[in-house]
Amino acid sequence: MEQTIFVGREQEVQDVLAFARKGLAGQASVAFVTGEAGMGKTALVEEVFRRLKAEMPDLVMAVGRCNVDSASYLPFRTILEDVLESRTDVQISGELASGRKAKVKDSLISILKDVGTDVMSIFLPATIAGIAGKGSKSLFDKWFGSDAKKDLAGIAAPKDLEQVQVFGWYTRVMENIAAKFPVLLFVDDLHWADASSLNLLLYLGRETVEDRLMLIGTYRPHEVAPDSLLAQNKTRLGRYGAQEFPLDLSETKSSDAEKARQFVHDYLMAKYQTNFSDRFEALLADRTEGNALFLTEILKNMEEKGEIISNLSDTSDMSDTSDSKNWQLTREMTHIDELPEAVENAIKERIGRLEKHLREILDYASVEGDEFIAQVIAKVRQLEEWQLIDDLTEKLQNIHQLIYERGGTSLPNGDRVHGFVFKHNLIREYVYAQLPQTKKELLHAKIGECLEQLYEPETNAIAAELAIHFTQAHVPDKAVQYCLHAAQDANARYGAAEAVNFAKMGLEALEVRAKTLPQSEYAETKIRMLLELAKAERFGGERHKEKNHILTGIVSLEAHFHLLQHTSEMLQADFYLELARLCDKASTRTKEETKNYFEKAFALYEQLDDRRKVAEILYHLGNIYPYIPTPQGEKSPLEKTINALERGASIAESVQEKTLQSLCYGRLAFKYIYNIQNLALAEKYAIHALELARSVVTYDKYADIMARDNLAEVSLAQTKYKTGIHYLNEALELARKVGQISLEKTILYDLGYLYRVYIMFQQKAITMLHKSILLSEQIGEKKSTALNILGELLARQSQWENAKKYLLEAVIDPSENSQSLSRRRIGYLYLVQENYFQAEEEFQFRFQILEKYRRAPDLMDYALMALNYILMGNTTEYQAYIEQATIRFQKETRPHWKFEYLYYIAEVHRLIGEYELAKTECQEALNGFLAHAEDPEDLVVVAEARLNMGKILVDMGDFQEAITYLEQAQTAFAICQHYALGETLLYLGKAHLGLGGVVFRRQAKDYVTKALAEFQRLELRHKEQETQEVLHAL
């Protein structure tokens, strides 16, 4: 890191230091230092870096800077390079440095063996040539060595990843380094950061709160809108302890006048070791108001004009002298010239005094960008490289202080180039703005050609830079070529906004050439560009709140169907596949439309014999067919689903796509659990899916995670709940390890579903479901399944209104499964609250949805309808539903649902007075759970079955045995705050009353009084009335 003069702001430094120490101890993660231009944000952070480095010699430090045209992940790419090159390290002993680099290298190699090399292609594209074996001295060779290349060469590249996986990769890299050394990262000028970088900042800050990693970011508040992504992510990070440290010295407050004066004094002493007069310091303070950039520029101007000199004793007429002979003023300072247009004119005056050839060097450099390569400038200006380096380092850097050296970088072919950076972006902007438009265009063209030659044959590694140069140079053929590659590269990194920008630039350049291109070439190129644009919209687009990105992507493709006739069949297939993927994510498009696009793509890929794509689409169709009603006489949705998945698995096996094969088998396992009820075959498929997934060397682990999730589903059906939780915890750890947030939210839901069966884990289940919902909101995916179970759990705890709120929110989801399940749970909620007519209405809604999708109601549907009609007194309707429930029960083979549904039927038979039958059914359900389940005494469902058994025994007059069951249920319900506690107390009262005697009657009154209080709390009027009658009898 460049040495800077730092003075003043000691309190602010101490504040940031204290917070950074907390972060490096694993107690915080992100700090924001804010202030307008020139307030000294960067200098303050650099001072914090220096002091922390003195305290912690093994501290790993890295810096990333944003600029006006920041590419995706620009600051985080630079940070990773800094870590590998140790660029920002203060000098440390050779032994320590060598040992640390070895550990950092080992950490990264270890991660890359897991994740594959795609993470390197996203953040360090130049390394890929080394991994692929091109070039003998690539960056990869330099950093990791040839042995690592051999180890990583076979790692499969992940396919169709989410952006959050990229975040997970990067975070894991930093976490692994932080496990060995404290890590301090600095991102400067966040107000210019791209959306991908800002979202990575959020992810990194959230996930590393407990790691020895601290990230400090700076930005200008006036350039950050309240609804901007930076403002939103800063607020979100605040929930994880992020803090802001504002530098507001430039505000016109009386208390700041003294601060400004003190700052100027301290700065002059630090820079010149000279005591200038109070009058001079006051003039500077008044003109700059403590703005560090303005002060620095004014003093540099004065030095260059000879108004401040060093060791010039021949100037005798000095009205303002210093105590030291090192520096002095050459004339009395009564005023300081205005800063016309603030700092711009200070820069203008400095630039204007440059020698002509130095100014020309800056002209050329400003066209290349904020960062530029010396060899490019030398080649374009036809200079000797050594002479240019001398001008850059000795004159423009050391004397004029307009630039600074970035350090050496290796090109893909192994050649070494030297990078430089403008010291302030305003300097580059000013120089570039002064160039005539014609000269800009010519220079962009020359620099683009030079960069092509330097990076040959890996020009795609800098496609973004070349796209900008050739676009600005109005060279449309090359602009189109590199804009397409840049958009593809940005999409590969999930830099959606950047991809949109390049795709639009490319489309504009393409239209310039439209009349000169053959129609087929024009159509092919435009469709490819539109596909990248649509893909970018699928990944989030330019993130305008008012814009539906998925719909935008769909519309952009559907508007160009007419071009498809002029393109290849492969491109047409890709076109329909992208449309299908977009429609699959669009809430406004039907499953039928999605299916049609998938089937069009399928037909084309099948014709082209692209068996991998055929297998992939069959897997997608296997997920869509269940939601599409089919006409009578055709195969049912379930049959079509099974056929698609079985065929997909077979084709995937034939092309050795084990990941796809695993996914198809996993989905088949799910269908055999829930639709076909063949647990033996479901378990076989799930185990085979896991074996296949484990045999694949890939990073994303998607199939591996899904296979464990399916095994958990099998375990649930078998009532092996703890085994299921074990599989899910393995899957959750793996999902977090590889950054699969979409799967993480699904597994959290499944964990919530399983934890809910345990008496002691009700709150844990609620926590898991809340986390699943939050992650769903974060990544914009459906949350209805988690809302459903959360509603059920809250209803169980008698939080009626909250439960109803979540269930009604789930009903909004247009999917059949979510709507129908939500309706049943809302109906059950009304049933428990004694609103039987409303319960009937919700249950009927459920039946209508199932009929629409040609799905049969299950045992629970018929049992609940029968129970509700009995409570309503409608014996006619009851009879039809209890008969259907009995038929369904005889067909049910899955232990979990068979035993759970059975005690509902037992409750129906109790209510109509068939006590012996009810007792037999309830005993079978209870014995089933006790025999099959792991730790059955810990299960809520066992407590519920015991309550039912106790109620049956009370009605039969077997009071003593009833008390045994009811007391066990009471203990469980009290622990998990179950709404059935009141009914358990009531029946305990009835049982003790039935035993007779004074002591039992006293105990009965105590139980019934507590039951009454519980029913009054829950506002269950019918139960309250029944309890009042029992009290009256007492």
LUMFI-471287 format. One record per residue (C-alpha): residue in one letter; x, y, z negated. Coordinates in steps of 0.05 Angstrom, whole numbers, plus 5000, padded with zeros to 4 digits. Example, Ala and Ser with C-alpha at 12.3 -4.5 7.8 and 13.67 -1.06 7.14 Angstrom:
A524649104844 S527349794857 
END
This chain:
M500050005000 E502550695020 Q505351104962 T500951714948 I501452294900 F496252214846 V494652724794 G488752924751 R482452514741 E485752134684 Q479051994651 E476151724716 V482351284726 Q481651014655 D474250874666 V475450484731 L481550134700 A477449894641 F471949634687 A477049304734 R480248944675 K473448664658 G472648434729 L479448104730 A477547744665 G471347454698 Q466247934668 A464448374728 S465348374803 V464149044840 A465549774826 F463750354872 V467950994871 T463851534905 G465052244927 E465152674989 A470952735038 G477452955006 M475252834934 G480952344922 K477151694922 T482551304958 A488151604917 L484551424852 V483550704873 E490850654895 E492950914827 V488650384794 F492049864838 R499050104817 R497450094743 L494249414746 K500049134785 A504749374731 E500449004679 M499548374720 P505548194763 D501947604796 L496048034817 V493847894889 M491748554922 A488648684990 V485649285026 G480449335081 R478249985113 C471950135153 N471550635210 V465950965250 D465650385299 S467049825250 A466649135282 S463448565244 Y467148395180 L472748885198 P474749055126 F474248325104 R478448085163 T483848585143 I483448355071 L484647635090 E490547835133 D493248245075 V492747655028 L496447205077 E501747725094 S502348005022 R502248695055 T499549084995 D503948764942 V508449204901 Q515448904901 I515748264860 S521247764849 G522747304907 E521446684866 L514646914842 A512647164911 S514846504943 G511246084892 R504946484897 K504746464973 A505545714971 K499545654923 V495346124965 K497145725028 D495445064993 S488745344970 L486945555041 I489144905072 S484944525021 I478844935039 L479944885113 K480144125108 D473144175080 V470344745122 G473744655189 T477445205225 D471345605247 V472146035185 M478846245212 S475946395281 I470846865249 F475547255205 L482247145240 P480846985314 A488147005333 T489646385291 I485345935333 A490445895389 G495145595339 I490045085315 A488444885386 G495744785400 K496845375448 G503045795436 S509045575396 K509246145346 S502046315331 L499646635267 F497145955245 D504045655251 K507046235215 W502146215157 F500845475149 G506145075187 S505544525239 D503643985188 A497244365171 K495544415245 K495743655250 D491343575188 L486044055213 A485943885287 G480443375279 I475643785237 A469043825273 A466144515286 P459444635251 K453544755296 D447745255289 L450045525222 E446946085182 Q450446735168 V450246575093 Q454745975107 V459946455133 F459146855068 G460046205029 W466446035066 Y469546705053 T467346714980 R470246024969 V476946244997 M477146824948 E474646394890 N480045884902 I485446424902 A482346744840 A482746074804 K490346134808 F491446894807 P487447514791 V484947824856 L483648564868 L480348774933 F479249474960 V474249655015 D474950385035 D469550815069 L463650335060 H459050865090 W461750635158 A461449895144 D457549435191 A451449045166 S455148375164 S460548675119 L455448995073 N451748335066 L458247955053 L459848475000 L453148324967 Y454247574970 L461447614946 G459648074889 R453847644867 E457546974870 T464147194837 V461647534774 E465047004731 D471446944773 R477947334763 L476247754823 M474748504826 L472348874888 I472649634890 G469050004946 T468850754963 Y463751145002 R460951845013 P454051914981 H451652445030 E452651945088 V448551395055 A440951445063 P436651195005 D433750635047 S440250435081 L443049735075 L448849995032 A444050324983 Q439749704980 N445549234968 K448549694916 T442049664878 R441948904883 L449148864858 G447049294799 R443248694774 Y449848334770 G453348884732 A456249314789 Q457850024768 E458650694803 F464151194786 P462351854819 L467552394834 D463553034838 L468953564828 S466953914892 E460054084865 T459554824847 K458854754772 S462255234724 S465254664684 D468954434746 A472855084757 E477654894701 K478154184728 A479954454797 R485154914768 Q488254354727 F488153884787 V491854394830 H497154514776 D498253764766 Y498653644841 L503754194852 M508153934795 A507753224821 K509353424893 Y514453984883 Q516853904810 T515854664810 N512055154766 F508755634815 S505356264790 D498456244758 R496056704814 F498056224868 E494955634832 A488556024823 L488356204897 L489155474915 A483855244865 D478955774890 R479855584963 T479854834956 E475054754896 G479354154877 N478453794943 A484653364950 L484353325026 F483754075034 L489354204984 T493953715019 E492654005088 I493554735065 L500254575032 K502654195094 N500654785137 M504455265091 E510654825094 E510454785169 K509555545175 G515455655128 E511255955072 I513655415024 I520955235031 S526054794998 N533254994981 L533155635022 S536756124976 D537856635032 T530756895026 S531757444975 D525257824976 M520657364939 S515157624895 D512956934874 T518756484852 S519055834816 D522955614756 S526355104800 K530755244860 N527854634897 W521554964924 Q519155674929 L514456144966 T517356595020 R512357155010 E507457414960 M500857034965 T494957514957 H490157074993 I489856415030 D486956405100 E479956155107 L479055425125 P475255545191 E470654955200 A473554655137 V478954145149 E478254105225 N482154745236 A487454535186 I488353915229 K488054335292 E493654785268 R498054195248 I496853835314 G498154475352 R505254535325 L507253845349 E512353775404 K509053635471 H511352905475 L508952765403 R502153065419 E501752625481 I503352015439 L497552195393 D493052305453 Y494351605478 A493751305408 S487051645396 V484251305457 E486450625433 G482850735366 D483750865292 E488950305293 F493650255352 I499449825376 A506150155390 Q507749685448 V501249895483 I502950635478 A510050505502 K507650115563 V502250605583 R506851215575 Q512750825604 L517150965543 E522850565513 E519850175456 W525350355406 Q524651095422 L517151075411 I517850705345 D522851245323 D517851795341 L512251445306 T515951275242 E520851845233 K516752425261 L509252285262 Q509451865198 N514952145154 I515252875176 H508253045200 Q504652515159 L499252415210 I499651655215 Y502451075174 E505250405193 R500349815188 G505749275195 G507648755245 T502648265274 S503647635316 L499947565382 P496946895403 N503146755446 G507646875386 D510347565406 R510848085351 V507548765357 H507549365310 G501149685287 F499950395263 V493750745234 F491551465235 K492251725164 H485152005167 N479851845217 L478452595224 I485352675255 R483952145307 E477052425321 Y479753125331 V485352905378 Y480552465419 A475353025424 Q480453495455 L481953035514 P478553195581 Q473352665600 T477152465663 K483552345623 K479651935572 E476951485626 L483751375658 L487051235591 H481650745570 A482750365636 K490350355628 I490050155555 G484949605570 E489549325625 C495549345579 L491848985523 E489648455574 Q496948335592 L499248305520 Y493847805499 E493947375562 P491346825563 E487446955498 T484147605519 N477447375489 A480647465421 I480148215432 A473848215475 A470548745433 E476349245442 L476749095517 A469149165525 I469449865495 H475550075536 F472649835603 T465750115587 Q468750795571 A473050745634 H466950585676 V469849935703 P463349545706 D465948855727 K470648805668 A465749155622 V460548615636 Q465648055627 Y468148295560 C461448535534 L458747835543 H464647525507 A464248055452 A456847915442 Q458147165439 D463847275389 A459547735346 N453847225345 A458746675326 R460547115265 Y453147305253 G454948025268 A447848135295 A448148895301 E454848865337 A452248325384 V446148745401 N450549335416 F455248955462 A449448585497 K446049255512 M452649555536 G453648955581 L446548995609 E447549735626 A454249585660 L450949005697 E445649455727 V451149905756 R453549295795 A446649015811 K446549215884 T453448945899 L452448255867 P449347635898 Q442447525867 S444346865835 E450547175801 Y446447765777 A440947325750 E445746835715 T449647405683 K443447775660 I440247155630 R446746995592 M446847705566 L439447675547 L440647015510 E446047335468 L441447925455 A435747455434 K440347045390 A442747685356 E435447875343 R434447185313 F440247325266 G437447995243 G438548485300 E440149205283 R436249155218 H431149705229 K425749595178 E420149755226 K422649255277 N420648515281 H427248235306 I424647535322 L418947825363 T423748305398 G428047715418 I422047325444 V419447915484 S426248065515 L426647355542 E419447265563 A419947905604 H425147575649 F421946915668 H422247145741 L429847105740 L430046375721 Q428746135792 H435546425812 T439446085756 S442245395743 E437944865709 M442844865650 L441745605638 Q434245515645 A434544965592 D438645415546 F433545965558 Y427545545536 L431345255477 E432945955450 L425646155461 A423445545422 R428245695364 L425646415362 C418346195363 D419745685308 K421846265263 A416246745285 S410146775240 T406147075298 R407446485346 T403645835341 K406745145333 E403644985400 E407645525435 T413945295400 K412644575420 N411544775493 Y418245145497 F421844565464 E418644075512 K420644505573 A427844515548 F427343775534 A425143615605 L430944015635 Y436243725589 E433643025602 Q434143155677 L441243415667 D442842805623 D445043245565 R443442705515 R445943095455 K441143665468 V435543165482 A436742845414 E436943525380 I430243735410 L427043075391 Y429043215319 H425843905324 L419543615355 G419243115299 N418743705251 I413344055293 Y408643505315 P405543405245 Y402644105249 I399444055318 P392543735323 T391743245381 P385443085420 Q381642445406 G384441865446 E391642115444 K396941905395 S396042215326 P401042745302 L404142225257 E405141725313 K408342265358 T412742475300 I415341765286 N416441635360 A420442285369 L424842165308 E426141425325 R427941605396 G432242195373 A436041735326 S437141225381 I439741745431 A444142075378 E447241405364 S448641285438 V452541945443 Q455841835375 E452442455344 K452242175273 T449942835243 L443642855287 Q442542105276 S442942215201 L437942795204 C432942375245 Y433441795196 G432642275137 R426342565167 L423741865180 A424941695107 F420742285087 K415042055133 Y415341345107 I414741605035 Y408942085044 N405141855105 I406341115115 Q407640935042 N413040425056 L418040565002 A422639985020 L423540245091 A423940965067 E429640795020 K433140405075 Y432841005122 A435041495068 I441041075049 H443040985122 A442341735132 L447141865074 E452241355100 L452141675169 A452842375140 R458742175097 S462341875157 V462442545194 V468443015183 T464843685185 Y464144285141 D456844465139 K454843815105 Y447643945125 A446043215139 D449542985076 I445443465034 M438943275068 A440342535058 R441242634983 D434843034982 N431042475016 L433841964967 A431242404912 E424342384945 V424641624945 S426641624872 L420742074855 A415941604890 Q418841024850 T418141434785 K425741424778 Y425842164761 K432742214729 T435841854789 G432442364834 I435042944792 H442042644798 Y441642634874 L438943344876 N444343614830 E449543304876 A446143614936 L445644294901 E453044294885 L454744124957 A449944644985 R453045184942 K460044954959 V458945035034 G454345645030 Q448045305054 I443145795022 S437145545061 L438344845035 E440045114965 K433145434959 T429844774982 I433744364931 L432144854876 Y424844754893 D425543994891 L429144044824 G423544474797 Y418543954822 L422243394786 Y423943764722 R416543924715 V415043204698 Y419243254634 I416343524569 M422843874549 F424444164618 Q418244584634 Q422045244628 K427844964667 A423044774723 I420245484723 T427245774727 M429145324785 L422845524823 H423946264811 K431046194838 S428345834900 I423346394912 L428746934905 L433346584954 S427446505003 E426247255000 Q433647395008 I434147005073 G427147145098 E424546425095 K418046135072 K417146074997 S410145764994 T412245074970 A415745374909 L409945844897 N405245244896 I409044864843 L410445494802 G402945634802 E401644924778 L406644984722 L404045664698 A396945384699 R399344804656 Q401845324606 S395045674611 Q397946294645 W391746304689 E392446984723 N399846904740 A398446204765 K392846454810 K397147024836 Y402646544859 L397746044889 L393946574927 E400546834955 A402146124978 V395346085014 I397546655060 D402646185092 P399645965158 S402345255154 E397344695143 N401144365086 S401944995045 Q394745225054 S391644555038 L395944434976 S394745144951 R387245054958 R387344404918 R391444714862 I387045334859 G381044864856 Y384144484798 L385645144763 Y378245324768 L376344634744 V380644704681 Q377545394670 E370545084676 N368945474740 Y366244854775 F362745194834 Q369045574852 A373044934844 E368344574893 E369245134944 E376845084941 F376744324946 Q372244375007 F377144865039 R382544335029 F378243795063 Q376844255123 I384344395134 L385943655130 E380343485180 K382944015229 Y389743685230 R386842985231 R389842805164 A386042385113 P384842645043 D388942274991 L386841924926 M387742564885 D382942944931 Y377342444920 A378742364846 L378543124833 M372143214874 A368842644836 L371142934770 N368643634788 Y361743374810 I360942974745 L362443604705 M357443984749 G352243434735 N351743254809 T351442494806 T349442414880 E355742744907 Y359942424853 Q358241714876 A360741824947 Y367442104924 I368741584870 E367641034921 Q372741354968 A377541444910 T377040704893 I378440504966 R384440964969 F387140704903 Q387039984930 K391440214988 E396340634947 T403140294938 R407540854911 P408240794835 H408741534820 W402141734854 K398541074839 F399341154764 E398341904763 Y391841864803 L389241264763 Y388241644698 Y384142164735 I379441614758 A379441364687 E377042054664 V371342024714 H369141344689 R369541594617 L364942174633 I359541704661 G360041244602 E363840654634 Y368540624575 E371339924584 L373040054657 A376040734639 K380240414583 T382839884631 E384740404684 C388040874634 Q391840304601 E394340074670 A396740784686 L400140854619 N403440164622 G405740314694 F409440944673 L412340604611 A414740014652 H417440374714 A419641064694 E426441254665 D425541544594 P417841514597 E416941804528 D419642464555 L414342524610 V408543014611 V404442524651 V405141994596 A402542504545 E396642664591 A395041914598 R395341844522 L390442414514 N385742074563 M386441414525 G385141764459 K378742084487 I376341414513 L377641074446 V374041624408 D367941544454 M368240784442 G368640894366 D375740614358 F378041224317 Q384340954284 E387640724349 A385341374382 I389041784330 T395641424347 Y395141624420 L392642324406 E398042494356 Q403442294407 A400042734459 Q399443314410 T406943314396 A408643324471 F403543864488 A405844314432 I413044284459 C411244444531 Q405544924514 H400544514554 Y393444774562 A390844084540 L393244204469 G386444484449 E382743874475 T387643414440 L386343784373 L378843744385 Y379042984395 L383642894336 G378243254296 K372842804325 A377042184309 H378142394236 L370842574229 G369041884255 L373341554201 G369041874148 G370942054077 V372742724045 V380142704062 F378942544135 R373243054140 R377943594112 Q383243394164 A377943384218 K375844094201 D383044324204 Y384144024273 V377544284300 T378844984273 K385544994309 A382244744372 L377045294369 A382445824363 E385945514424 F379645504466 Q378046224447 R385046424468 L384146084535 E376946354542 L374145654556 R366945784537 H364145074546 K369744774504 E368745324453 Q361345154448 E362844404441 T367844554386 Q362745004349 E357944414349 V363043954318 L364644484265 H357144534251 A356843784241 L362643834191 
END
